[in-house]
Amino acid sequence: MFVFDRNPDVVAEVLEQAGGACGICGKNAPFARASDGTPYLEVHHTKPLAKDGDDTVENAVAACPNCHRQQHYG
């Protein structure tokens, strides 16, 4: 199994740009993080890192947990 070095600045920027809404279905995040109250979204790489996708803002989207799983397993 590969482990990829992720840039935390990319994650932060993608989540900031999302404004609390899923970039796939457009719905608001399903709940807030217990730690800080921010909307819970996950960052999904449109071209997977395992397939030579870049860890960049341009290759990532904020996704609700349901859409994120659908992208990987649907």
Sine and cosine of phi, psi and omega as CSV:
sin_phi,cos_phi,sin_psi,cos_psi,sin_omega,cos_omega
0.00,0.00,0.71,-0.71,0.01,-1.00
-1.00,0.03,0.54,-0.84,0.12,-0.99
-0.87,-0.48,0.80,-0.61,-0.05,-1.00
-0.97,-0.26,0.69,-0.72,0.12,-0.99
-0.95,0.30,0.88,-0.48,-0.01,-1.00
-0.97,-0.23,0.63,-0.77,0.04,-1.00
-1.00,0.05,0.92,-0.39,-0.02,-1.00
-0.89,0.45,-0.39,0.92,0.05,-1.00
-0.93,0.37,-0.56,0.83,0.05,-1.00
-0.91,0.42,-0.74,0.68,0.02,-1.00
-0.85,0.53,-0.76,0.65,-0.03,-1.00
-0.87,0.49,-0.69,0.73,-0.03,-1.00
-0.92,0.38,-0.67,0.74,0.01,-1.00
-0.89,0.46,-0.69,0.72,0.01,-1.00
-0.92,0.40,-0.63,0.78,0.04,-1.00
-0.89,0.46,-0.73,0.68,-0.01,-1.00
-0.90,0.45,-0.51,0.86,-0.02,-1.00
-0.92,0.39,-0.48,0.88,0.01,-1.00
0.88,0.47,0.46,0.89,0.05,-1.00
1.00,0.02,0.05,1.00,-0.02,-1.00
-0.90,-0.43,0.60,-0.80,0.05,-1.00
-0.91,0.42,0.75,-0.67,0.02,-1.00
-0.98,0.21,-0.05,1.00,0.00,-1.00
-0.97,-0.25,-0.82,0.57,-0.03,-1.00
-0.99,-0.12,-0.27,0.96,0.04,-1.00
1.00,0.10,-0.08,1.00,-0.01,-1.00
-0.98,0.18,0.40,-0.92,0.07,-1.00
-0.91,0.42,0.44,-0.90,0.06,-1.00
-0.79,0.61,0.60,-0.80,-0.10,-0.99
-0.94,0.33,-0.38,0.93,0.01,-1.00
-0.29,-0.96,0.15,-0.99,0.01,-1.00
-0.98,-0.18,0.51,-0.86,0.07,-1.00
-0.91,0.40,0.70,-0.72,0.03,-1.00
-0.91,0.42,-0.52,0.85,-0.10,-1.00
-0.93,0.36,-0.62,0.79,-0.08,-1.00
-0.61,-0.79,0.03,1.00,0.05,-1.00
0.98,0.19,0.07,1.00,0.02,-1.00
-0.98,0.22,0.42,-0.91,0.01,-1.00
-0.87,0.49,0.69,-0.73,0.00,-1.00
-1.00,0.06,0.94,-0.33,0.14,-0.99
-0.71,-0.70,0.41,-0.91,0.02,-1.00
-0.93,-0.38,0.50,-0.87,0.00,-1.00
-1.00,-0.09,0.83,-0.56,-0.02,-1.00
-0.91,-0.40,0.74,-0.67,0.07,-1.00
-1.00,0.05,0.83,-0.55,-0.04,-1.00
-0.92,0.40,-0.62,0.78,0.20,-0.98
-0.95,-0.30,0.93,-0.38,-0.11,-0.99
-0.81,0.58,0.58,-0.81,0.05,-1.00
-0.85,0.52,-0.57,0.82,0.00,-1.00
-0.92,0.38,-0.28,0.96,0.04,-1.00
-0.93,-0.37,0.56,0.83,0.05,-1.00
0.93,0.37,0.40,0.91,0.13,-0.99
-0.95,0.30,0.48,-0.88,0.00,-1.00
-1.00,0.07,0.54,-0.84,0.10,-0.99
-1.00,0.02,0.96,0.28,-0.04,-1.00
-0.77,-0.64,0.31,-0.95,0.05,-1.00
-0.87,0.48,-0.61,0.79,-0.03,-1.00
-0.92,0.39,-0.37,0.93,-0.02,-1.00
-0.96,-0.27,0.34,0.94,-0.07,-1.00
-0.67,-0.74,0.44,-0.90,0.04,-1.00
-0.62,-0.78,0.57,-0.82,0.10,-1.00
-0.99,0.17,0.75,-0.66,-0.06,-1.00
-0.73,-0.68,0.60,-0.80,0.13,-0.99
-0.93,0.37,0.36,-0.93,-0.05,-1.00
-0.83,0.56,-0.62,0.79,0.00,-1.00
-0.91,0.42,-0.73,0.68,0.01,-1.00
-0.92,0.40,-0.60,0.80,0.02,-1.00
-0.88,0.48,-0.72,0.69,0.02,-1.00
-0.91,0.42,-0.63,0.78,0.00,-1.00
-0.88,0.47,-0.63,0.77,0.00,-1.00
-0.89,0.46,-0.55,0.83,-0.03,-1.00
-1.00,0.00,-0.57,0.82,-0.16,-0.99
-0.83,-0.56,-0.11,0.99,-0.09,-1.00
-0.99,0.16,0.00,0.00,0.00,0.00
